[in-house]
Amino acid sequence: MEMTDEKNIFSRAEEFMQLFKKGADFTQELLKENERLRFKVVQLEEERRLLSSGGGSDKAVAELNKKLQNLEQEMQKLLERYKAVEAENKDFANRYLEIEHENNNLANLYVASYQLHSTLDFKEVLQIIQEIIINLIGAEMFGILLLDEKTNELIAVATEGVDKEEIPLIKIGIGTIGSVAKSGENYFIQEIKPFTRFDPVAPIVCIPLKIKEHVIGVIAIYKLLQQKPKFSELDYELFTLLAGHAATAIFSSKLYSESERKLTTIQGFINLLTK
């Protein structure tokens, strides 16, 4: 799923580049055609002048005027097509800049993902995830909650902009956050309204952290940075990619930490027995 999302972003960039090139080529063709018609109009006007000054027949002058009128109409249509293509080209150029921005963010996510998987220290993993959410997503207030499978409760293990103690234990299936943890489906609020107060059970976004279909926690976002009024299309894809990488890194680091603790305990028992 993650590879598919990544390929989609790159394929869209290639598609827009091809469309933009086609639009530019078509614009050049229109400009050439416009020059041809302008030259033809000049020729016909010169013919009309010669006919008028040389006493040409009324019929010949009328036919020439008709040709000029048809050419002028054709030029007008060509001008309208040119304006339409120019507008499309500007739109493609804007979309290309957006795609460039998306690709830059995706590249940053790759770098961040590498950092995520380069350590098995649980605290370091959480810190890297927080930096990704702040720098790539643009969140100001959020929490990372992990599932305690013994109690079926979500516990805040890392936060930004709010204390961990301000986020209560949340039962699976209860409220927005609990429902996301149960269903494994992303939650996005329909309309982001101006932030007034912190409500720990009412995030604007909640993303499940999943290992395949097994949910191990969630990321709950409550407030965006001031310069980011809303989410972009890229953000939704980044959320999905981030959730997959973050879940794997958290799971691996927790497993490693637990193994280390068990190994230390066993080593302690061995030391006691061999004294």
C-alpha angles and dihedrals in degrees: 000000000000093000089049091053091049093048090049092058093049094044090052090053092052091046093053091047090054092046091048091051091049090050091050092049091048090050090054090051091051091050091051091048090049091053091049092052093046090053090048091051091052090051093049093047089052090050090050091050091051092047092049094047093042095051097253119182119274089239093056091047091048091051090049091049089051091052090050091049091050091049092049090051090049090050090050091052090047090051091052091050090048092053091049092050091047090054090050091049091053090050091050090048091053091047090048090056089050091050090049089053090048092050091049090052091047090051089051089051090053090053091047091047090053089052090048093055095039094076136050094194107118095211092048091051091053091048092052091049090051091051091050092051091049099042103034103027097033097228121160101183123032146127136220110217125189128201121248100209092197094060099022089232132132115232126195108239099168134016142177125208092005136059119256089234090062091066109074128214107279123208120225110263095017119117127335096309095043091048092052090051090050099044099035089222126131118250124209124174113241095232128015108224127193110285112254107160140353116261111181094203097045110067122171088222132021121183124187118230104223138182098202100309096336113104114215098172146320142251111227118194119196105171139017127220114271094250091054110068096171145002122271126218088258091057091063090054092044090053091056093046093044093048092055095047094041094050092051093047093047093047093048094047092048091049090049092048092050091048090050092051092048091047091050090049093049091047089052092053091048091051091051092049095048096049 
